[in-house]
Amino acid sequence: MALAIGVCTLGGVVMLSGIRRDEGKTHSITTGIELGAMAEMRPVMMACAAAGLGLLPGALATGIGAQAQQPLARVVVGGMITSPLAILFVLPMMASFLLRAKKQNE
């Protein structure tokens, strides 16, 4: 569980830093979000794929001791499947709303 939270946090920070970097370069919120999300998509996907594929054998194991490792491995693999969707789709939408609200308050 802690692995899934850590990878999700890492992916979110990487995505937001890319969005903020490109938003500062282009001075346009929409263009910055598009460019930042496209630039950071590969690192986010690779981090999630590495963690998910690393624990996939543990999630599918049927040998001795599998009853102890399967629940944790299945949670992490499931988290690594769903977290890129949240990071790549939900996070840019939330950043759009928050950056627009921040710009209106200035």
C-alpha positions in Angstrom: 0.0 0.0 0.0 2.8 2.4 0.9 4.4 1.7 -2.5 1.3 2.6 -4.3 0.9 5.8 -2.4 4.6 6.7 -3.0 4.4 6.1 -6.7 1.2 8.1 -7.0 2.7 11.0 -5.1 5.8 10.9 -7.2 3.8 10.8 -10.4 1.6 13.7 -9.2 4.6 15.9 -8.3 6.3 15.1 -11.6 3.2 16.0 -13.5 2.5 19.2 -11.6 6.1 20.4 -11.9 6.0 19.8 -15.7 2.7 21.7 -15.9 4.0 24.6 -13.9 7.3 24.7 -15.8 5.5 24.9 -19.2 2.8 27.2 -17.9 5.5 29.7 -16.9 7.2 29.4 -20.4 4.1 29.9 -22.5 2.2 32.3 -20.1 -1.0 30.4 -21.2 -2.7 28.0 -18.8 -4.2 25.8 -21.4 -1.0 25.5 -23.5 1.1 25.0 -20.4 -1.1 22.2 -19.2 -1.1 20.5 -22.6 2.7 20.7 -23.1 3.5 19.8 -19.5 1.2 16.8 -19.5 2.6 15.5 -22.8 6.2 16.0 -21.6 5.6 14.2 -18.3 3.4 11.4 -19.5 6.3 9.0 -20.2 8.0 9.3 -16.8 4.7 8.8 -15.0 3.8 5.8 -17.1 7.3 4.2 -16.7 7.2 4.6 -12.9 3.8 3.0 -12.6 4.6 0.3 -15.1 7.8 -0.6 -13.2 6.1 -0.9 -9.9 3.1 -2.8 -11.3 5.1 -5.2 -13.4 7.5 -5.8 -10.6 4.8 -7.1 -8.3 2.7 -8.9 -11.0 4.4 -12.3 -10.4 3.6 -12.0 -6.7 0.0 -11.2 -7.5 -0.3 -14.2 -9.8 1.8 -16.7 -7.7 0.2 -19.9 -6.5 3.1 -21.6 -4.7 4.1 -21.8 -1.1 3.6 -18.5 0.7 1.5 -17.0 -2.0 -1.4 -16.6 0.5 0.7 -14.0 2.4 2.0 -12.0 -0.6 -1.0 -12.0 -3.0 -3.2 -9.5 -1.2 -0.5 -6.8 -1.0 0.7 -7.5 -4.5 -2.8 -7.3 -5.9 -3.4 -4.0 -4.2 -0.2 -2.5 -5.6 -0.8 -3.9 -9.1 -4.4 -2.5 -9.1 -3.1 0.8 -7.9 -0.5 1.0 -10.6 -3.2 0.4 -13.2 -5.6 3.0 -11.9 -3.1 5.7 -10.7 -1.8 6.7 -14.2 -5.4 7.3 -15.2 -5.9 9.7 -12.3 -2.5 11.3 -12.8 -2.8 11.8 -16.5 -6.5 12.8 -16.7 -7.8 14.1 -13.4 -4.7 16.0 -12.3 -4.4 18.2 -15.3 -8.1 19.1 -15.0 -7.7 20.0 -11.4 -4.6 22.0 -12.2 -6.6 23.9 -14.8 -9.3 24.9 -12.3 -6.8 25.8 -9.6 -4.5 27.8 -11.9 -7.5 29.7 -13.4 -8.8 30.5 -10.0 -5.3 31.7 -8.9 -5.0 33.9 -12.0 -8.4 35.5 -11.3 -7.5 36.3 -7.7 -4.3 38.1 -8.8 
